[in-house]
Amino acid sequence: MTKSLYREGSCSVLAVQKIIAGKWKLSILWQLSQGTKRFNQLQKLLSEISQGILTQQLRELEQDGLVHREIYREVPPKVEYSLTTLGESFMPVLATIRNWGDQYLNTRSESHTI
């Protein structure tokens, strides 16, 4: 019984790991939690990311249902990215990760100053 519960639990963890795997996905989600962004805005906010990687990770987040891509039929074409309801439901998890990261960084900096 323990093994099957472990397997069920690990499948959920692996599913989340697969969705957020990628160096920039959490940063992209965090930026979109602050409001709808155009591609160039995201690229400026995440200045170290290449255009190709940003495109790829946005597509993956869109396929996984966390990001919505709105295409406006105008010249030049305008595309905006925002969180879906599912993406918004991930924000408390991301806030917890951010809080843990703050605590970790504080602990690490304190242990290096002693």
C-alpha positions as a printed NumPy array, in Angstrom:
array([[  0.   ,   0.   ,   0.   ],
       [  2.795,   2.437,   0.774],
       [  4.434,   1.78 ,  -2.573],
       [  1.255,   2.53 ,  -4.536],
       [  0.681,   5.749,  -2.569],
       [  4.27 ,   6.737,  -3.232],
       [  3.848,   6.063,  -6.936],
       [  0.607,   8.064,  -7.079],
       [  2.227,  10.933,  -5.194],
       [  5.353,  10.879,  -7.31 ],
       [  3.276,  10.986, -10.489],
       [  1.733,  14.26 ,  -9.312],
       [  5.128,  15.657,  -8.399],
       [  6.577,  14.518, -11.715],
       [  3.678,  16.138, -13.574],
       [  4.375,  19.48 , -11.882],
       [  8.108,  19.05 , -12.422],
       [  7.508,  18.488, -16.14 ],
       [  5.294,  21.573, -16.407],
       [  7.708,  23.957, -14.662],
       [ 10.919,  22.393, -15.956],
       [ 12.897,  24.945, -17.851],
       [ 15.224,  27.601, -16.587],
       [ 12.833,  30.488, -17.26 ],
       [  9.321,  29.103, -16.741],
       [  8.936,  30.194, -13.126],
       [ 10.247,  33.658, -13.983],
       [  7.848,  33.905, -16.928],
       [  4.93 ,  32.87 , -14.733],
       [  5.955,  35.38 , -12.06 ],
       [  6.105,  38.213, -14.601],
       [  2.703,  37.265, -16.01 ],
       [  1.26 ,  37.195, -12.496],
       [  1.964,  40.941, -12.461],
       [ -0.264,  41.426, -15.513],
       [ -0.618,  40.778, -19.232],
       [  2.603,  41.243, -21.18 ],
       [  3.643,  41.456, -24.798],
       [  6.541,  39.321, -26.008],
       [  8.994,  42.228, -26.109],
       [  8.046,  43.266, -22.576],
       [  8.819,  39.777, -21.314],
       [ 12.1  ,  39.749, -23.181],
       [ 13.122,  43.07 , -21.609],
       [ 12.098,  41.948, -18.12 ],
       [ 14.02 ,  38.682, -18.551],
       [ 16.998,  40.258, -20.269],
       [ 19.216,  37.167, -20.2  ],
       [ 16.764,  34.948, -22.085],
       [ 17.124,  34.435, -25.828],
       [ 14.187,  35.026, -28.146],
       [ 14.087,  31.348, -29.13 ],
       [ 14.038,  30.045, -25.569],
       [ 11.367,  32.548, -24.538],
       [  9.233,  31.481, -27.494],
       [  9.732,  27.795, -26.696],
       [  8.936,  28.129, -23.   ],
       [  5.872,  30.304, -23.652],
       [  4.591,  27.685, -26.116],
       [  5.131,  24.905, -23.576],
       [  3.339,  26.88 , -20.85 ],
       [  0.516,  27.529, -23.306],
       [  0.293,  23.825, -24.214],
       [  0.195,  22.943, -20.514],
       [ -2.695,  25.367, -20.017],
       [ -0.993,  27.905, -17.729],
       [ -0.559,  30.718, -20.267],
       [ -3.009,  32.213, -22.735],
       [ -1.774,  33.768, -25.979],
       [ -4.003,  36.405, -27.521],
       [ -3.291,  37.346, -31.128],
       [ -4.683,  40.653, -32.365],
       [ -5.226,  40.77 , -36.112],
       [ -3.662,  44.099, -36.924],
       [ -0.608,  45.409, -38.701],
       [  1.884,  44.91 , -37.242],
       [  0.485,  41.862, -35.441],
       [  0.156,  42.214, -31.687],
       [  0.43 ,  39.24 , -29.323],
       [ -0.209,  39.35 , -25.591],
       [  0.417,  36.709, -22.966],
       [ -1.504,  36.288, -19.736],
       [ -2.151,  33.641, -17.128],
       [ -5.104,  31.326, -17.53 ],
       [ -7.282,  30.387, -14.579],
       [ -5.06 ,  27.338, -14.15 ],
       [ -1.962,  29.535, -14.269],
       [ -3.451,  31.85 , -11.663],
       [ -4.154,  28.851,  -9.425],
       [ -0.394,  28.132,  -9.447],
       [  0.479,  31.586,  -8.054],
       [  0.109,  30.628,  -4.353],
       [  2.569,  27.791,  -5.002],
       [  4.96 ,  30.17 ,  -6.732],
       [  4.627,  32.678,  -3.878],
       [  5.518,  29.895,  -1.428],
       [  8.55 ,  28.989,  -3.54 ],
       [  9.598,  32.649,  -3.58 ],
       [  9.205,  32.94 ,   0.211],
       [ 11.245,  29.786,   0.732],
       [ 13.893,  31.165,  -1.621],
       [ 14.072,  34.39 ,   0.404],
       [ 14.523,  32.388,   3.611],
       [ 17.145,  30.203,   1.983],
       [ 19.137,  33.177,   0.727],
       [ 18.96 ,  34.837,   4.145],
       [ 20.109,  31.645,   5.867],
       [ 22.947,  31.154,   3.394],
       [ 24.149,  34.752,   3.718],
       [ 24.032,  34.525,   7.539],
       [ 26.014,  31.279,   7.581],
       [ 28.7  ,  32.843,   5.38 ],
       [ 29.128,  35.896,   7.595],
       [ 29.785,  33.931,  10.792]])
